[in-house]
Amino acid sequence: MADLEIRGLTKIFPGGMRALDGLDLQIKDGEFFALLGPSGCGKTTLLRSIAGLETPNSGQILIGGRDVTRLPPAARDVAMVFQDYALYPHMTVADNIAYPLKVRRVGRKERRETAESVGRSLQIQGAMLDRRPGQLSGGQQQRVALARAIAYRPHVFLFDEPLSNLDARLRLEARTFLKQLQRELGVTTVYVTHDQAEALALADRMAVMDQGRIRQLDTPSNCFLRPANTFVAAFIGSTPMNLLPATVQDGKFEVAGQKVMIPETIRAQVSAGDTVILGVRPEYVSVSPTELPDSLTGTVRVLENLGVDSLVTIVVGDLRVQATVPEERVPAVGDRIWLAPDQRRLLAYRQDDGEQVGAPTVAQSDAPARVPSAE
């Protein structure tokens, strides 16, 4: 096992595409760390740079305190599981699992024993060891790719969206299995995904990336409950956070001509006349057919069934506000209802840079570079 440190890493592709922009990051020994962000944010470029498959323009990569920035992939002591599993179609399952050991010139008998031992831990055994990848299901191929990485016994696991090719049910099962496996092995793990549900479920900590920079580095819980800026607030969550323009008037927030109370946690950080963006998740908005204290009122426009709950879209003035309600309390389209945000969950962001009110102002030189990026 080993910790992983990134220092000032920059990667610029031909044509000026800046995939990584002076990125700094420290990942702890044995940590399950997720890199989350939309396509083009640079997360896969960062993973490939750690693996040695991309060469950065500047900066350092240290694994266990050893500078590996210019070392070839084989000298870095990392194992990578790719999105398409990258299994050798002409080899048996056992040979695929043991291939890293063959490269190390480990004897045939020891390779077979290791393949069988690792395979058993992942329910790959018996006749399956002698099959070819083309004879396996997607879930079985994914386990073979994991077994190959484990057989290598690396200091760091690198996962590049390894569950994205699985169907929804199998992805949930594989997610649980993968987290349990990482806990048992205790290997430092970097997991790339664009699926925020995966990152929230798996990671000890996570970095939310945008255009080659980290917009928030925190625990999954904090990224969900206290997003540092409007980018993270809008990106994380199965239902997007409500982001509502507001003005401080008469000691309250005015939203679409209506007023709600300013939480005590925010009151000292705003002044009369300030314009902000209020953030509150649909899960933390109470809905009632009768007036609530410090509430907004509007008309139900859209209903979306989420299973146990429904997502209700309400038009408030010229704004759209969403709330989740249990199945027994779903209003009808056209109903007038009242909405009250949970004061403990209400957040405020500056309009100029999108950062949370009270956070240090982002200097122009530190703002995310608005240039094309690539993964």
C-alpha positions as CSV (number, residue, x, y, z in Angstrom):
1,M,0.0,0.0,0.0
2,A,1.0,3.6,-0.5
3,D,-0.2,7.2,-0.5
4,L,-0.4,9.1,-3.7
5,E,0.5,12.8,-4.2
6,I,0.0,15.0,-7.3
7,R,1.9,18.3,-7.4
8,G,1.1,21.0,-9.9
9,L,0.2,18.5,-12.6
10,T,-0.5,20.1,-16.0
11,K,-1.4,18.4,-19.2
12,I,-1.9,20.3,-22.5
13,F,-2.9,18.3,-25.6
14,P,-1.9,19.4,-29.1
15,G,-4.0,22.4,-30.2
16,G,-3.9,23.9,-26.8
17,M,-6.5,21.7,-25.1
18,R,-5.7,22.0,-21.4
19,A,-6.9,18.8,-19.7
20,L,-5.1,19.3,-16.3
21,D,-4.4,22.8,-15.0
22,G,-1.8,22.8,-12.3
23,L,-3.6,20.2,-10.2
24,D,-2.6,19.4,-6.6
25,L,-4.0,16.4,-4.8
26,Q,-3.1,14.1,-1.9
27,I,-4.7,10.6,-1.5
28,K,-4.1,8.7,1.7
29,D,-2.7,5.2,2.1
30,G,-5.5,2.7,1.8
31,E,-8.1,5.3,0.8
32,F,-10.9,4.7,-1.7
33,F,-10.8,8.0,-3.7
34,A,-13.2,9.0,-6.5
35,L,-12.6,11.4,-9.3
36,L,-16.0,12.7,-10.4
37,G,-17.0,15.1,-13.1
38,P,-18.6,15.5,-16.5
39,S,-17.1,14.3,-19.8
40,G,-14.1,16.5,-20.7
41,C,-13.3,17.5,-17.1
42,G,-9.9,15.8,-17.1
43,K,-10.5,12.9,-14.7
44,T,-9.5,10.2,-17.1
45,T,-6.4,12.2,-18.2
46,L,-5.4,12.4,-14.5
47,L,-5.9,8.6,-14.0
48,R,-3.9,7.8,-17.2
49,S,-1.1,10.2,-16.0
50,I,-0.9,8.3,-12.7
51,A,-0.7,5.0,-14.7
52,G,2.0,6.4,-17.0
53,L,-0.2,6.2,-20.1
54,E,-0.1,10.0,-20.5
55,T,3.0,12.2,-20.0
56,P,2.3,15.5,-18.2
57,N,3.8,18.8,-19.4
58,S,4.7,19.7,-15.9
59,G,4.3,18.7,-12.3
60,Q,5.0,15.6,-10.2
61,I,3.4,12.3,-9.4
62,L,4.6,10.5,-6.2
63,I,3.5,7.0,-5.1
64,G,4.6,6.1,-1.5
65,G,7.0,9.2,-1.6
66,R,8.7,7.9,-4.8
67,D,8.6,10.2,-7.8
68,V,7.2,8.2,-10.7
69,T,6.4,11.1,-13.1
70,R,8.8,9.9,-15.8
71,L,8.8,6.2,-15.0
72,P,7.2,3.7,-17.5
73,P,3.9,2.1,-16.4
74,A,5.5,-1.2,-15.5
75,A,7.8,0.5,-12.9
76,R,5.0,2.4,-11.1
77,D,3.5,-0.6,-9.2
78,V,-0.1,0.3,-10.1
79,A,-2.8,-1.9,-11.6
80,M,-5.5,-0.4,-13.9
81,V,-9.0,-1.8,-14.7
82,F,-10.3,-0.3,-17.9
83,Q,-13.9,0.5,-18.9
84,D,-13.9,-2.2,-21.5
85,Y,-11.9,-4.6,-19.2
86,A,-9.1,-5.0,-21.9
87,L,-9.0,-8.8,-21.6
88,Y,-7.0,-10.8,-24.1
89,P,-9.5,-12.7,-26.2
90,H,-7.2,-15.5,-27.2
91,M,-6.2,-16.4,-23.6
92,T,-8.2,-18.4,-21.1
93,V,-9.5,-16.7,-17.9
94,A,-6.7,-18.2,-15.9
95,D,-4.1,-16.9,-18.3
96,N,-5.7,-13.5,-18.3
97,I,-5.6,-13.3,-14.5
98,A,-2.0,-14.6,-14.3
99,Y,-0.6,-12.5,-17.2
100,P,1.0,-9.8,-14.9
101,L,2.9,-12.6,-13.2
102,K,4.0,-13.9,-16.6
103,V,5.5,-10.6,-17.4
104,R,7.4,-10.8,-14.1
105,R,8.7,-14.2,-15.2
106,V,6.9,-16.1,-12.4
107,G,6.8,-19.9,-13.1
108,R,3.8,-21.5,-14.7
109,K,2.7,-23.5,-11.6
110,E,2.8,-20.5,-9.3
111,R,0.9,-18.5,-11.9
112,R,-1.9,-21.1,-12.1
113,E,-2.1,-21.4,-8.3
114,T,-2.4,-17.6,-8.0
115,A,-5.1,-17.5,-10.7
116,E,-7.1,-20.2,-8.9
117,S,-6.6,-18.5,-5.5
118,V,-7.6,-15.0,-6.6
119,G,-10.3,-16.4,-8.8
120,R,-12.0,-18.2,-5.9
121,S,-12.2,-14.9,-4.0
122,L,-14.2,-13.5,-6.9
123,Q,-16.3,-16.6,-7.6
124,I,-14.2,-17.4,-10.7
125,Q,-13.4,-21.1,-10.4
126,G,-13.7,-24.5,-11.9
127,A,-14.5,-24.7,-15.7
128,M,-14.7,-20.9,-15.9
129,L,-10.9,-20.6,-15.5
130,D,-10.5,-22.4,-18.8
131,R,-13.0,-20.4,-20.8
132,R,-12.2,-17.5,-23.1
133,P,-13.5,-13.9,-22.4
134,G,-15.9,-14.2,-25.3
135,Q,-17.7,-17.0,-23.5
136,L,-18.4,-14.8,-20.4
137,S,-21.1,-12.4,-19.4
138,G,-20.2,-8.7,-18.8
139,G,-20.3,-9.2,-15.1
140,Q,-18.0,-12.2,-15.3
141,Q,-15.5,-10.3,-17.5
142,Q,-15.5,-7.4,-15.0
143,R,-14.6,-9.9,-12.2
144,V,-11.8,-11.3,-14.4
145,A,-10.4,-7.8,-14.9
146,L,-10.5,-7.2,-11.2
147,A,-8.8,-10.6,-10.5
148,R,-6.0,-9.7,-12.9
149,A,-5.4,-6.4,-11.0
150,I,-5.5,-8.2,-7.6
151,A,-3.0,-10.9,-8.8
152,Y,-0.5,-8.1,-9.6
153,R,-0.6,-7.0,-5.9
154,P,0.0,-3.3,-6.7
155,H,0.4,-0.4,-4.3
156,V,-2.4,1.5,-6.1
157,F,-5.6,0.4,-7.9
158,L,-6.8,2.6,-10.8
159,F,-10.3,2.1,-12.0
160,D,-11.6,3.8,-15.2
161,E,-15.4,3.6,-15.0
162,P,-15.2,-0.2,-14.6
163,L,-19.0,-0.6,-14.1
164,S,-20.3,1.5,-16.9
165,N,-20.9,-1.4,-19.3
166,L,-23.0,-3.4,-16.8
167,D,-26.8,-3.2,-16.7
168,A,-28.4,-1.3,-13.8
169,R,-29.0,-4.3,-11.4
170,L,-25.6,-5.9,-12.0
171,R,-24.0,-2.5,-11.5
172,L,-25.5,-2.1,-8.0
173,E,-24.3,-5.6,-7.1
174,A,-20.8,-5.0,-8.5
175,R,-20.6,-1.7,-6.6
176,T,-21.3,-3.4,-3.3
177,F,-18.9,-6.2,-4.0
178,L,-16.1,-3.7,-5.2
179,K,-16.3,-1.6,-2.0
180,Q,-16.2,-4.7,0.2
181,L,-13.2,-6.1,-1.8
182,Q,-11.3,-2.8,-1.5
183,R,-11.9,-2.8,2.3
184,E,-10.5,-6.3,2.6
185,L,-7.5,-5.7,0.5
186,G,-6.8,-2.2,1.9
187,V,-5.2,-1.0,-1.3
188,T,-5.1,2.7,-2.2
189,T,-7.7,3.1,-4.9
190,V,-8.5,5.9,-7.4
191,Y,-11.9,5.4,-9.1
192,V,-12.9,7.5,-12.1
193,T,-16.6,7.9,-12.8
194,H,-19.2,10.4,-14.2
195,D,-21.9,8.7,-12.2
196,Q,-22.3,10.7,-9.0
197,A,-24.3,7.9,-7.3
198,E,-21.3,5.6,-7.7
199,A,-18.9,8.2,-6.3
200,L,-21.2,8.9,-3.3
201,A,-21.7,5.2,-2.5
202,L,-18.1,4.0,-2.9
203,A,-15.6,6.8,-1.9
204,D,-14.1,7.7,1.4
205,R,-13.3,11.1,-0.2
206,M,-13.9,12.5,-3.7
207,A,-12.7,15.3,-6.0
208,V,-15.3,17.0,-8.2
209,M,-13.5,18.2,-11.3
210,D,-14.3,20.8,-13.9
211,Q,-12.1,21.8,-16.8
212,G,-8.9,20.4,-15.4
213,R,-9.3,21.7,-11.9
214,I,-10.8,20.4,-8.6
215,R,-13.9,22.4,-7.6
216,Q,-14.4,20.5,-4.3
217,L,-12.3,18.0,-2.4
218,D,-14.3,16.5,0.4
219,T,-16.2,13.6,1.8
220,P,-19.2,12.4,-0.3
221,S,-21.5,13.5,2.5
222,N,-20.1,17.1,2.5
223,C,-20.2,17.3,-1.3
224,F,-23.9,16.4,-1.2
225,L,-25.0,18.4,1.8
226,R,-22.7,21.4,1.6
227,P,-21.5,21.8,-2.0
228,A,-18.8,24.5,-2.2
229,N,-20.1,26.2,-5.3
230,T,-22.9,26.2,-7.8
231,F,-21.1,23.8,-10.1
232,V,-20.9,21.1,-7.5
233,A,-24.4,21.9,-6.3
234,A,-25.9,21.4,-9.8
235,F,-23.8,18.3,-10.6
236,I,-24.3,16.2,-7.5
237,G,-27.6,14.7,-6.6
238,S,-30.1,12.4,-8.3
239,T,-32.4,15.4,-8.5
240,P,-30.6,18.7,-9.2
241,M,-30.4,21.3,-6.4
242,N,-32.7,24.3,-6.7
243,L,-30.6,27.4,-7.5
244,L,-32.7,30.5,-7.1
245,P,-31.7,34.1,-7.6
246,A,-32.5,36.2,-4.5
247,T,-32.0,39.6,-3.0
248,V,-31.6,40.6,0.7
249,Q,-34.6,42.9,1.5
250,D,-36.0,43.8,4.9
251,G,-34.0,41.2,6.7
252,K,-35.2,38.4,4.4
253,F,-34.4,36.8,1.1
254,E,-36.7,38.0,-1.7
255,V,-37.3,35.3,-4.3
256,A,-39.5,36.0,-7.3
257,G,-41.2,38.8,-5.3
258,Q,-41.8,36.6,-2.3
259,K,-39.8,36.4,1.0
260,V,-38.3,33.6,3.1
261,M,-36.3,33.9,6.3
262,I,-32.5,34.1,6.2
263,P,-31.0,31.3,8.3
264,E,-28.9,32.3,11.3
265,T,-25.9,30.5,9.7
266,I,-26.0,33.0,6.8
267,R,-27.5,36.2,8.4
268,A,-24.1,37.7,9.4
269,Q,-22.6,37.1,6.0
270,V,-25.1,39.1,3.9
271,S,-26.3,42.7,3.9
272,A,-29.3,44.6,2.6
273,G,-29.2,44.8,-1.2
274,D,-26.9,41.8,-1.7
275,T,-27.8,39.5,-4.6
276,V,-27.1,35.8,-4.1
277,I,-28.1,32.4,-5.4
278,L,-30.0,30.3,-2.9
279,G,-29.5,26.6,-3.0
280,V,-31.7,23.9,-1.5
281,R,-32.2,20.3,-2.6
282,P,-35.7,19.1,-3.5
283,E,-35.4,16.6,-0.7
284,Y,-35.3,19.5,1.8
285,V,-38.3,21.4,0.6
286,S,-41.6,20.9,2.5
287,V,-44.8,21.1,0.4
288,S,-48.3,21.9,1.8
289,P,-51.7,22.7,0.2
290,T,-52.1,25.4,2.9
291,E,-49.8,28.4,3.7
292,L,-46.6,27.7,5.7
293,P,-44.6,30.2,7.6
294,D,-41.8,31.9,5.5
295,S,-42.8,29.9,2.4
296,L,-43.1,30.5,-1.3
297,T,-46.3,29.8,-3.2
298,G,-46.7,28.6,-6.8
299,T,-48.5,26.3,-9.2
300,V,-47.7,22.7,-9.8
301,R,-46.6,22.3,-13.4
302,V,-45.0,18.8,-13.7
303,L,-45.1,15.5,-11.7
304,E,-42.4,12.8,-12.1
305,N,-42.7,9.4,-10.5
306,L,-39.5,8.4,-8.7
307,G,-40.9,5.2,-7.2
308,V,-41.4,5.8,-3.5
309,D,-41.5,9.6,-4.0
310,S,-42.5,11.9,-6.7
311,L,-40.6,15.0,-8.0
312,V,-42.9,18.0,-8.2
313,T,-42.0,21.0,-10.3
314,I,-43.7,24.2,-9.1
315,V,-43.7,27.5,-11.0
316,V,-43.0,30.4,-8.6
317,G,-43.2,33.7,-10.4
318,D,-40.8,33.2,-13.3
319,L,-38.8,30.5,-11.5
320,R,-39.2,26.7,-11.4
321,V,-38.7,25.1,-8.0
322,Q,-38.6,21.3,-7.4
323,A,-39.5,19.3,-4.3
324,T,-39.8,15.6,-3.6
325,V,-43.0,14.4,-1.9
326,P,-44.1,10.9,-0.6
327,E,-46.6,9.0,-2.8
328,E,-49.5,9.6,-0.5
329,R,-49.1,13.4,-0.6
330,V,-48.6,14.0,-4.3
331,P,-50.5,17.1,-5.5
332,A,-52.2,17.5,-8.9
333,V,-51.0,19.4,-11.8
334,G,-52.5,22.9,-11.6
335,D,-52.8,22.9,-7.8
336,R,-51.6,25.9,-5.8
337,I,-49.2,24.9,-3.1
338,W,-46.7,26.4,-0.6
339,L,-43.1,25.5,-0.3
340,A,-40.9,26.0,2.7
341,P,-37.1,25.3,2.5
342,D,-35.5,23.6,5.5
343,Q,-33.6,26.4,7.1
344,R,-30.9,24.0,8.2
345,R,-30.2,23.0,4.6
346,L,-30.5,26.4,2.9
347,L,-27.3,27.5,1.3
348,A,-26.3,30.8,-0.4
349,Y,-23.8,31.4,-3.2
350,R,-22.3,34.6,-4.6
351,Q,-23.5,35.5,-8.0
352,D,-20.2,36.6,-9.3
353,D,-18.1,33.5,-8.9
354,G,-20.7,30.9,-7.7
355,E,-18.8,30.2,-4.5
356,Q,-20.6,29.7,-1.2
357,V,-21.2,32.9,0.8
358,G,-18.5,33.3,3.4
359,A,-15.9,31.4,1.4
360,P,-12.8,33.2,0.3
361,T,-13.3,35.0,-3.0
362,V,-11.8,33.2,-6.0
363,A,-9.0,35.3,-7.5
364,Q,-9.1,35.7,-11.2
365,S,-5.9,33.8,-11.6
366,D,-7.4,30.9,-9.6
367,A,-10.6,30.7,-11.5
368,P,-11.1,27.6,-13.6
369,A,-9.5,28.1,-17.1
370,R,-12.2,28.5,-19.8
371,V,-10.4,26.5,-22.4
372,P,-11.3,23.2,-24.1
373,S,-10.3,20.2,-22.2
374,A,-10.1,16.5,-22.9
375,E,-10.3,13.2,-21.0
